[in-house]
Amino acid sequence: MAPPPAAGLGGNNAGLADPLLPGDGGGDDAGRQVGGAAKDKYWVPAEEDEEICRGEDDGRPPAPLLYRTFNVSGVLLHPYRLLTLVRLIAVVLFLAWRMKHRDSDAMWLWWISVAGDFWFGVTWLLNQASKLNPIKRVPDLSLLRQRFDVNPVAAGECGSSSSILPGIDVFINTVDPIDEPMLYTMNSVLSILATDYPAERYATYLSDDGASLVHYEGLLETARFAALWVPFCRKHRVEPRAPESYFAAKAGIYAGPAPEEFVGDRRAVRRKYEEFKARLDALFTIIPQRSEASDGSANSKGGGGVKATLMADGTQWPGTWIEPAENHKKGKHEGIVKVMLSHPSDRPKLGTPASSDHPLDFSAVDVRLPMLVYIAREKRSGYDHQKKAGAMNVQLRVSALLSNAPFIINFDGDHYINNSQAFCAAMCFMLDRRDGDNTAFVQFPQRFDDVDPTDRYCNHNRVFFDATLLGLNGIQGPSYVGTGCMFRPVALYGADPPRWRPDDDAKAVGCPGKYGNSMPFINSIPVAANHERSITSPVASLDGAAMAELEKVMTCAYEDETEWGNDVGWVYDIATEDVVTGFRLHRKGWRSMYCAMEPDAFRGTAPINLTERLYQILRWSGGSLEMFFSRNCPLLAGRRLHPMQRIAYTNMTAYPVSALFIVVYDLLPVIWLSHGEFHIQKPFLEYVAYLVTVIAMIEVIGLVEIKWAGFTLLDWWRNEQFYMIGATGVYPTAVLHILLKKLLGLKGVRFKLTAKQLAGSARERFAELYDVHWAPLLAPTVVVMAVNVAAIGAAAGKAVVGGWSPAQVAGASAGLLFNVWILVLLYPFALGIMGPWSKRPCALFALLVAACAVVAAGFVAVHAALAAGYVPSWLGWSRVATAVLPSGWQL
C-alpha cells in the first residue's frame, strides 16, 4: 500500500477559493503528540524506575515524568529475536559448510564469493544487533504545561507570560536562493515564528552563507508578513504553520475559539500571502533594477566599472553583489549581522480590534513576535570555510552573544515546523528528571512533502527512521541526521555529561583557549549550561562594542589555533558532518533521544530526480567511509561509547564496502546459464538450499520488523530496491573516493550538493521525477542492467540452438531467477532513465522483452553463421571462445 500523497510547499495556490467548511486540523488534542504508541497494539508501556520517579528528601513533590516509555510487545519482540538468532546460526553453518566443501569450477571466484558471503553476514549482524531492543519515548505535553506554565494564554499552547520554559535559539541555514528556493526558506522562518512556544523565550537566526541581498530583503518582507500570519495562527490554532503548506492542505476539523470569524480571516490572510509571494518574486527584478538605475555616489564607489548592489536606503550591500567585485563576491565578503525583529517584552501584547485598515480582530491575541536575526559570516580567499559545519559554528557564537539560550535547534532552509508543539515535545526529553541532564540532543525523523505517491526513490527512508533509529533509541540514542534536532549547547562546547563529570562547575567545558579570544563569548558558555536560569534578555541594541565583538566571532581567522571543528562545535573536513558530530557527543558519554510525533514535527523537501537523489546518497556514503577511515572511527572510541552503539556506528560507516561484492555478483550472471557445467559451489543442490534458507529468513525478519516499526510493505520494498541501486553505482564510487583520497592522496570524487526545485501547480508537481539528467554516476547501474538482460537473452538463444530438453530449461530457469531478481530490484532506476516514458511502466516491460529477444536472435544468428562458415576463420572467434568459455558454453 502506497503512502498517501502529502500536501506540500508546491501545491496549487493559484486560486483563492476557500472551502465551504472551515478546518485546519489543529487544536488542543493532547493525544496528537504521542505518535500513536499508546494506542498501538504492538507497543506496551514499560515499567518506570520508581526510585527515579520519587521526589527528593528535601520535601519537594515527586518530579513528573515528562515522557513515557514503550517497548515492543513480547508477541513480536520474542519471535523477532528468535528469528535473528536462528538466522545467525544458519549463516554460521552455511559458511562452515562452504569452507568444508572447497569445490568449484573456478576457485578464484569461489574465494570471492566466500569473502562476500562472510562480509554480508557480518554487516547483517551489525545492522540487526542494534535493533533488538527498540524503544519509543512519548512526550507528555500536558505535564510539561502543568510544570512550566502557570497561567497559559490558551489551552493547547505551551507558552504564556508566566512560562518558565527554557530559552531556545533556532538556526536555519541556506546558501543560494535559486538552488534552495527562497519561498521554502521564508516559509520555514514563518513556521518558526508562529510555533507554540513563548515568544520571549526563543530567537531565530537565519544564516545566509551566500550573503545575498535577496535573502536579506526577503527576510525583511517575511518579518512584515509575520505580523499578520503569527497572530492569525495563534487565534485560530492552525496547523501546519508554514503558509504555503497550510493553504495547500485540504480542510480538516476546526478546533479554534472563533469559528464564526475563521473563513473571513483565512480568506484575508491568504490574499495577503499571495501579495507577499509576489513581493518575494519581485526582489529578483527590483534589486538589479535599483542598482542599475542608481548613478549616485553610493554606486560609483564600486570601482573598476562594476556597479554596486544597493540596499533599499541606497547604501552598498556589504555582501555578495549581483555583478561580483573585489570583496563583494561569493567566498570573499565581510560578515553581516542584522536584527530584523528585536527581543519582545515578557508581558503579552494584545492586538487591535478589527477596523477598515486591519480587517482581522486580534484584540484577544498576543501579537508579539520572537527575535529574528540575519547572519552572513565573513569569507576570505585562502580559508576553507567548511560549508554548513562552518556556518553552524558561526551561528553558535553569534547566538551566544545575542541571546545565549540553553538549547538550540537547527533546520535546513527547506524544512518547516509541521506540528507547533514540536519545541515543547523536545523539551519533555531535555527537562525530564530521569536522564534529561545527560541528553545532548533530541532527534526528530525527517519527513518530506512532494514525494511521488509510490516513493520511487525511497526518499522517505522509513526503514532507517522508523526501525533503525527506534532500535538505537533503546541503546545510547539515535544518530544526528543534520536537521530537525534540538541540542544542548554545552555538549557542543565539549563538556562531559553530568554522569561523567568529576565535578559540576564551569571547568567542565574545558580550557577557555580552545574557544578563541572573545572573552564575552567564553563567559557565556557556563551561563548557557544552566537551563534553570532566568532568561537573560538579549542585547537591546547593537552598539559599537557589541558589533565589534560580533564581527570578531564571525571572522575567518577567529578559529585559527582553536578546537572549533574538532572537539568544539560541528566537526569539519568531512561530508557527513552531522553523523560525525553526533558520534563525537556519544563518544564523550552523552546520550540522545528519538521523538516521533503525530502530526509529524517537521517536514521538508526531497530530491525526486534520480540523478540528484543518487548524488545525495553518494555524499552520505562517501562521508560515512571517510568517517570510518579517520580518527572518528567507531572502533577507536573510548569506553564511554555503549558497545552496541559502537556496533551501530560501525555499520553506518562501513556499509558501502558491501558494494564491491555485490557488483561482482551482478556482473557475472553468465555463471548461472550453463546447465550442469559450471558452479561456484559444489554440491550445487545443498548450496542452493542454504542460499534459499538464509535469504528467506531475512525476508521473514523484515516482515516482523514492518509490524513493530509501523511502516508499510511498500516502504520496506523500496528500501530493498534503492539499496541495490546504490550498491551497483553509488557505493562503488564512494569506495573509489576513499581509495583516491586515503591511499593516493588525491582529492577523490567531488560531492555535489543537492539542489531543490520549487514545485509549481499540481499538474507540474512531479515534473522533476520524469527529467533525465545524465551523469557518469548512472553508467555502472546501466551496465549491470545490460549484462543481466543479455544473460537472459543468451540463455533463450542457447536453448533454441542446443535444443534443450524440458529438464535443461527448468534447470536454467532456476539460475535465471537471479537475473530477473536483479532487474526487479533495479526497476525504479530503469523507470528513472526512461524519462517521460516511465509514466507507462508497461513500456519498460515491453522494452526489456524486446531487448532479450534481440540478444537471443543475435545469439542464434551468430551460431548459424559460424556453423555455415560465413565467419572468416582469421577472425579467431572459435579460438577465443575455446580459450575463454567452459566447454558447456561453446557455440
Residue pairs with C-beta under 8 A, 6 or more apart in sequence:
1 712
1 713
1 714
2 453
2 454
2 455
2 712
2 714
3 453
3 455
3 460
3 712
3 714
3 715
4 453
5 452
5 453
6 447
6 448
6 449
6 450
6 451
6 603
7 245
7 248
7 249
7 250
7 449
8 245
8 248
8 449
8 450
8 603
8 605
8 759
8 765
9 183
9 184
9 187
9 242
9 244
9 245
9 248
9 414
9 416
9 449
9 450
9 605
9 758
9 759
10 248
10 449
10 450
10 758
10 759
10 760
10 765
11 244
11 245
11 247
11 248
11 249
11 759
11 762
11 765
12 248
12 761
12 762
12 763
13 244
13 247
13 248
13 270
13 274
14 761
16 267
16 270
16 271
16 274
18 263
18 266
18 267
18 270
19 250
19 251
21 251
21 254
22 251
22 254
22 259
22 262
22 263
22 266
23 251
23 252
23 253
23 254
24 236
24 237
24 238
24 239
24 246
24 249
24 251
24 252
24 254
24 255
24 256
25 239
25 249
25 252
25 253
25 599
26 236
26 237
26 238
26 239
26 252
26 255
26 256
26 420
27 156
27 237
27 239
27 253
27 254
27 255
27 256
28 155
28 156
28 237
28 255
29 156
29 255
30 141
30 142
31 38
32 419
32 421
32 597
32 598
32 599
33 138
33 139
33 141
33 419
33 421
33 425
33 597
33 598
34 138
34 139
34 597
34 598
35 136
35 138
35 595
35 596
35 597
35 598
36 598
36 710
37 43
37 68
37 70
37 136
37 138
38 45
38 68
38 70
38 138
40 70
40 710
41 73
42 72
42 73
42 75
42 76
42 707
42 708
42 710
43 70
43 71
43 72
43 73
43 136
43 708
44 70
44 71
44 72
44 73
45 68
45 69
45 70
45 71
46 69
46 70
46 71
46 135
48 65
48 68
48 69
49 434
52 433
52 434
53 62
53 63
53 65
53 434
54 62
55 61
55 62
55 63
63 433
64 140
64 143
64 146
64 147
65 140
65 143
65 432
65 434
66 139
66 140
66 143
66 144
66 147
66 427
66 428
66 429
66 431
66 432
66 436
67 137
67 138
67 139
67 140
67 428
67 429
67 432
68 137
68 138
68 140
69 135
69 136
69 137
69 138
70 135
70 136
70 137
70 138
71 77
71 133
71 134
71 135
72 80
72 134
72 708
73 708
76 704
76 707
76 708
77 708
79 704
80 132
80 701
80 704
80 705
80 708
81 132
83 697
83 700
83 701
83 704
84 128
84 132
84 701
86 697
87 124
87 694
87 697
87 698
87 701
88 125
90 690
90 693
90 694
90 697
91 121
91 124
91 125
91 694
92 121
93 690
94 117
94 690
94 693
94 694
95 114
95 117
95 118
95 121
97 686
97 690
98 114
98 117
98 681
98 687
99 114
101 681
101 682
101 683
101 686
102 110
103 681
103 682
103 683
104 110
104 679
104 680
104 681
104 682
105 677
105 678
105 679
105 680
105 682
105 886
106 678
106 680
109 668
109 671
109 680
110 680
110 681
112 661
112 664
113 661
113 664
113 665
113 680
113 681
115 661
116 661
116 662
116 664
116 665
119 657
119 658
119 661
120 658
120 661
123 651
123 654
123 655
123 658
124 698
126 647
126 648
126 650
126 651
126 654
127 468
127 651
127 655
128 701
129 644
129 647
129 648
130 468
130 471
130 472
130 475
130 644
130 645
130 647
130 648
130 651
131 467
131 468
131 470
131 471
131 705
132 471
133 471
133 474
133 475
134 467
134 470
134 471
134 473
134 474
134 708
134 709
135 470
135 473
135 474
136 470
136 473
136 596
137 429
137 473
137 593
137 594
137 595
139 424
139 425
139 426
139 428
139 429
139 595
139 597
140 428
141 158
141 421
141 424
141 425
141 428
143 428
144 158
144 424
144 427
144 428
144 431
145 152
145 158
145 424
148 158
148 163
148 164
148 165
148 427
148 431
149 158
149 159
149 160
149 162
149 163
149 164
149 165
150 160
150 162
150 163
150 164
151 160
151 161
151 162
152 158
152 159
152 160
152 163
153 159
153 160
153 161
153 348
153 366
154 234
154 237
154 257
156 196
156 237
157 196
157 234
158 165
158 196
158 197
158 198
158 421
158 423
158 424
158 427
159 165
159 196
159 197
159 198
159 199
159 201
160 198
160 348
161 198
161 346
161 347
161 348
163 198
163 201
165 197
165 198
165 201
165 424
165 427
166 201
166 405
166 406
166 407
166 427
166 430
166 431
166 531
166 532
166 535
167 201
167 202
167 203
167 403
167 404
167 405
167 406
167 407
167 535
168 197
168 201
168 202
168 203
168 405
168 407
168 408
168 409
168 423
168 486
169 202
169 203
169 205
169 399
169 403
169 404
169 405
169 407
169 408
169 409
169 489
170 192
170 202
170 203
170 204
170 205
170 408
170 409
170 410
170 411
171 205
171 207
171 392
171 395
171 396
171 399
171 408
171 409
171 410
171 411
172 185
172 188
172 189
172 192
172 204
172 205
172 206
172 207
172 410
172 411
172 412
172 413
173 207
173 209
173 388
173 391
173 392
173 395
173 410
173 411
173 412
173 413
174 180
174 185
174 206
174 207
174 208
174 209
174 210
174 215
174 412
174 413
175 208
175 209
175 210
175 413
175 753
176 210
176 212
177 185
177 210
177 212
177 214
177 215
177 218
177 284
179 753
179 755
179 756
180 413
180 414
180 755
180 756
181 414
181 756
181 757
181 758
182 214
182 215
182 218
182 280
183 244
183 277
183 280
183 758
184 413
184 414
184 416
184 605
184 756
184 758
185 206
185 215
185 218
185 413
185 414
186 218
186 219
186 221
186 222
186 280
187 242
187 243
187 244
187 245
187 416
188 242
188 411
188 413
188 414
188 415
188 416
188 417
189 204
189 206
189 219
189 222
189 226
189 372
190 222
190 225
190 226
190 229
190 230
190 241
190 242
190 243
190 416
191 240
191 241
191 242
191 416
191 417
191 418
192 204
192 370
192 411
192 416
192 417
193 204
193 226
193 229
193 230
193 369
193 370
193 372
194 226
194 229
194 230
194 233
194 234
194 241
194 417
194 420
195 241
195 417
195 420
195 422
195 423
196 420
196 421
196 423
196 424
197 423
197 424
199 344
199 366
199 368
199 369
199 370
200 343
200 344
200 345
200 346
200 368
200 370
200 535
201 535
202 370
202 371
202 405
202 423
203 343
203 370
203 371
203 372
203 373
203 399
203 402
203 403
203 405
203 538
204 370
204 371
204 372
204 373
205 373
205 375
205 395
205 398
205 399
206 215
206 219
206 372
206 373
206 374
206 375
207 375
207 376
207 377
207 391
207 392
207 394
207 395
208 215
208 216
208 319
208 374
208 375
208 376
209 376
209 377
209 385
209 387
209 388
209 391
210 319
210 320
210 330
210 376
211 318
211 319
211 320
211 330
211 333
211 336
211 376
211 379
212 319
212 320
213 287
213 309
213 311
213 317
213 319
213 320
213 322
214 283
214 284
214 287
215 374
216 311
216 317
216 319
216 336
216 338
216 374
216 376
217 283
217 287
217 311
217 312
218 280
218 283
219 340
219 372
219 374
220 340
221 276
221 279
221 280
221 283
222 276
223 340
223 341
223 369
223 372
225 272
225 273
225 276
226 341
226 369
226 372
227 367
227 369
228 269
228 272
228 360
229 243
229 269
229 273
230 367
230 369
231 351
231 360
231 362
231 365
231 366
231 367
232 238
232 265
232 266
232 269
232 360
233 241
233 420
234 365
234 366
235 256
235 257
235 258
235 265
235 360
235 362
235 364
235 365
236 254
236 256
236 258
236 262
236 265
236 266
237 255
237 256
237 257
238 246
238 256
239 246
239 418
239 419
239 420
239 599
240 246
240 249
240 416
240 417
240 418
240 419
240 420
240 599
240 603
241 416
241 417
241 420
242 416
242 417
242 418
243 269
243 273
245 416
245 418
245 449
245 603
247 270
247 273
254 262
256 262
258 265
261 361
264 359
265 360
268 359
268 360
269 360
287 309
287 310
287 322
288 322
290 310
290 312
291 299
291 307
291 308
291 309
291 310
291 322
292 307
294 307
294 310
294 314
296 314
298 308
298 310
298 314
298 315
298 316
299 307
299 308
299 310
299 316
301 308
301 316
302 308
302 316
302 321
302 325
303 325
303 326
304 325
304 326
306 321
306 323
306 324
306 325
307 321
307 322
307 323
308 316
308 317
308 321
308 325
308 328
309 316
309 317
309 320
309 321
309 322
309 323
309 328
310 316
310 317
311 317
316 328
317 328
318 328
318 333
318 334
318 336
319 328
319 333
319 334
319 336
319 376
320 328
320 329
320 330
320 333
321 328
321 329
324 330
326 332
327 333
327 334
330 379
331 379
331 380
331 381
331 385
332 379
332 380
332 381
333 376
333 378
333 379
334 378
335 376
335 377
335 378
335 550
335 551
335 554
335 555
336 374
336 375
336 376
337 373
337 374
337 375
337 376
337 398
337 542
337 547
337 550
337 551
337 554
338 373
338 374
339 371
339 372
339 373
339 374
339 402
339 542
340 372
340 373
340 374
341 369
341 370
341 371
341 372
342 371
342 540
343 371
343 403
343 537
343 538
343 540
344 368
344 369
344 370
344 371
345 368
348 366
348 368
349 366
349 367
349 368
350 362
350 363
350 364
350 365
350 366
350 367
351 361
351 362
351 363
351 365
351 366
351 367
352 358
352 362
352 363
353 361
353 362
353 363
354 360
354 361
371 402
371 403
371 538
373 398
373 399
373 402
375 394
375 395
375 398
375 554
377 385
377 390
377 391
377 394
377 554
378 551
378 554
378 555
378 556
379 385
379 556
380 556
383 556
383 557
384 572
385 391
385 556
386 393
386 565
386 572
386 573
387 577
388 570
388 577
389 565
389 569
389 570
389 571
389 572
389 577
389 581
390 565
390 570
390 572
392 410
392 569
392 570
393 559
393 564
393 565
393 568
393 569
393 570
394 553
394 554
396 408
396 489
396 492
396 569
397 516
397 518
397 521
397 553
397 554
397 558
398 550
398 553
398 554
399 405
399 408
400 489
400 521
400 524
400 525
400 528
401 518
401 520
401 521
401 524
401 539
401 546
401 549
401 550
401 553
402 538
402 539
402 550
403 538
404 524
404 527
404 528
404 536
404 538
405 489
405 528
405 535
406 488
406 489
406 490
406 528
406 529
406 530
406 531
406 533
407 426
407 427
407 430
407 486
407 487
407 488
407 489
407 531
408 486
408 487
408 489
409 423
409 426
409 484
409 485
409 486
409 487
410 483
410 484
410 485
410 487
411 483
411 484
411 602
412 482
412 483
412 604
414 604
414 605
414 756
415 446
415 483
415 484
415 602
415 603
415 604
416 602
416 603
416 604
417 601
417 602
418 447
418 599
418 600
418 601
418 602
418 603
419 425
419 597
419 599
419 600
419 601
419 602
421 597
422 444
422 597
422 601
422 602
423 486
425 595
425 597
425 601
426 442
426 444
426 486
426 595
429 436
429 439
429 442
429 593
429 595
430 436
430 439
430 442
430 486
430 488
430 531
431 531
435 591
437 497
437 498
438 497
438 498
438 499
438 589
438 590
438 591
439 477
439 488
439 590
439 591
439 592
439 593
440 487
440 488
440 491
440 492
440 497
440 585
440 586
440 590
440 591
440 592
441 477
441 480
441 485
441 486
441 487
441 488
441 491
441 582
441 585
441 590
441 592
441 593
442 485
442 486
442 592
442 593
442 594
442 595
443 469
443 477
443 478
443 479
443 480
443 481
443 484
443 485
443 582
443 592
443 593
443 594
443 595
444 484
444 485
444 594
444 595
444 596
444 597
444 601
444 602
445 465
445 466
445 469
445 484
445 594
445 596
445 600
445 601
446 461
446 465
446 481
446 483
446 484
446 602
446 604
447 460
447 600
447 602
447 603
447 604
448 459
448 460
448 603
448 604
448 605
448 606
449 603
449 604
449 605
450 605
450 606
450 608
450 759
450 765
450 766
451 459
451 460
451 606
451 608
452 608
452 766
452 769
454 714
454 718
455 714
455 715
455 718
456 608
456 718
456 769
456 828
456 831
456 832
457 607
457 608
457 610
457 613
457 718
457 722
457 828
457 832
458 718
458 719
458 721
458 722
458 828
459 606
459 607
459 608
459 613
460 606
460 715
460 718
461 719
462 709
462 711
462 712
462 715
462 716
462 719
463 705
463 709
463 711
463 715
463 716
463 719
464 719
465 596
466 596
466 709
466 710
466 711
466 715
467 705
467 709
467 711
468 648
469 478
469 479
469 594
470 594
470 709
471 648
472 478
472 479
472 594
472 645
472 648
473 593
473 594
475 642
475 644
475 645
475 648
476 586
476 591
476 592
476 641
476 642
476 644
476 645
477 586
477 591
477 592
477 593
477 594
477 645
478 592
478 593
478 594
479 579
479 582
479 583
479 592
479 648
479 649
479 652
480 578
480 579
480 581
480 582
480 585
480 592
481 578
481 579
482 578
483 602
483 604
484 601
484 602
488 531
489 528
490 508
490 509
490 525
490 528
490 529
491 497
491 585
491 588
491 590
492 568
492 569
492 570
492 581
492 585
493 509
493 510
493 515
493 525
493 528
493 568
493 569
494 509
494 510
494 514
494 563
494 567
494 568
494 588
495 501
495 508
495 509
495 510
495 529
496 508
496 588
496 589
497 588
497 589
497 590
497 591
498 504
499 589
500 588
500 589
500 640
501 508
506 525
506 526
506 529
508 529
509 525
509 526
509 529
510 567
512 522
513 562
514 562
514 563
514 567
514 568
515 521
515 522
515 525
515 562
515 563
515 564
515 568
516 522
516 553
516 558
516 559
516 562
516 564
517 552
517 558
518 549
518 552
518 553
518 558
520 549
521 549
521 553
527 533
527 536
539 546
542 550
552 558
559 565
562 568
564 572
565 571
565 572
565 573
566 572
567 584
570 577
570 578
570 581
571 577
571 580
571 581
571 584
571 632
574 580
574 623
574 626
574 627
574 630
574 632
575 619
575 620
575 622
575 623
575 626
575 751
576 619
576 620
576 623
576 624
576 626
576 627
577 623
579 623
579 624
579 627
579 652
579 653
580 623
580 627
580 632
582 592
583 627
583 632
583 634
583 637
583 649
584 632
585 592
586 592
586 641
586 642
586 645
586 649
587 637
587 638
587 640
587 641
588 640
589 640
589 641
595 601
605 756
606 613
607 613
607 616
607 754
607 755
607 756
607 768
608 766
608 768
608 769
609 757
609 768
609 769
609 771
609 773
610 772
610 773
610 778
610 829
610 832
610 833
611 772
611 773
611 774
611 775
611 777
611 778
612 754
612 755
612 768
612 773
614 725
614 726
614 729
614 730
614 775
614 777
614 778
615 751
615 752
615 754
615 775
615 777
616 754
617 726
617 730
618 730
618 733
618 734
618 749
618 751
618 752
618 777
619 751
619 752
619 753
619 754
621 655
621 656
621 726
621 730
621 731
621 734
622 656
622 733
622 734
622 737
622 738
622 748
622 749
622 751
623 751
624 652
624 653
624 654
624 655
624 656
624 734
625 653
625 654
625 656
625 657
625 734
625 735
625 737
625 738
626 738
626 741
627 633
627 653
628 634
628 650
628 653
628 654
629 738
629 742
633 653
634 641
634 646
634 647
634 649
634 650
634 653
635 646
635 650
637 646
637 649
641 649
655 731
656 731
656 732
656 734
656 735
657 731
657 735
658 727
658 731
659 726
659 727
659 728
659 730
659 731
659 732
659 734
659 735
660 732
660 735
662 724
662 727
662 728
663 727
663 728
663 732
663 780
663 784
666 728
666 784
666 787
666 788
666 822
667 783
667 784
667 787
669 787
669 788
669 791
669 818
669 819
669 822
670 791
670 794
670 889
671 678
671 679
671 680
672 791
672 812
672 815
672 816
672 818
672 819
673 791
673 794
673 795
673 798
673 812
673 815
673 816
673 889
674 886
674 888
674 889
675 804
675 808
675 811
675 812
675 815
675 888
676 811
676 888
677 886
677 887
677 888
677 889
678 886
678 888
678 889
679 687
680 687
681 687
688 814
702 716
703 713
703 716
705 716
706 712
706 713
706 715
706 716
718 828
720 825
721 825
721 826
721 827
721 828
722 828
724 822
724 825
724 826
725 781
725 825
725 826
725 828
725 829
728 780
728 781
728 784
728 826
729 777
729 778
729 779
729 780
729 781
729 784
730 777
732 780
733 749
733 777
733 780
734 749
736 748
736 749
737 748
737 749
738 748
740 746
740 747
740 748
740 749
741 747
741 748
757 768
759 765
759 767
760 767
769 838
770 835
770 836
770 838
770 839
771 835
772 832
772 833
772 834
772 835
778 833
781 826
781 829
782 833
784 822
784 826
785 822
785 823
785 826
785 829
785 830
788 819
788 822
788 823
789 819
789 823
789 848
789 851
789 852
789 855
790 855
791 816
791 819
792 816
792 819
792 820
792 852
792 855
793 851
793 852
793 853
793 854
793 855
793 856
793 858
793 859
794 855
794 856
794 859
795 812
795 815
795 816
796 852
796 853
796 855
796 856
796 859
797 855
797 856
797 857
797 858
797 859
797 860
797 863
798 804
798 812
798 859
799 808
799 809
799 812
800 856
800 860
801 859
801 860
801 863
801 891
802 808
804 812
823 830
823 848
827 844
830 844
830 848
831 838
831 841
831 844
832 838
834 843
834 844
837 843
837 844
838 844
862 871
862 891
863 891
865 871
866 877
866 878
866 891
871 877
878 891
881 889
881 890
881 891
882 890
